[in-house]
Amino acid sequence: MPYVNIKITREGGTTADQKAELIKGATDLLVRVLDKSPATTFVVIDEVEMEDWGVGGLPVADYRRQVSGVDG
């Protein structure tokens, strides 16, 4: 039984329709790649604060500032 957990940040305000499309896309991927029945797949979307995750060892906000060259 495949389980996919999608993390999205709250900063952009993801709509219910967008979340539904993410679930459909992840389910389709599991069906096509793993040959699973859609009824046996679980797709969970968690909305997280931007600071709760990171890229390259930095919180996302710091990483974005570093990449864009903008000081805090």
Secondary structure, DSSP 8 states (H G I E B T S, - for coil): --EEEEEEEGGG---HHHHHHHHHHHHHHHHHHH---GGG-EEEEEEE-GGGSEETTEEHHHHHHHHHT---
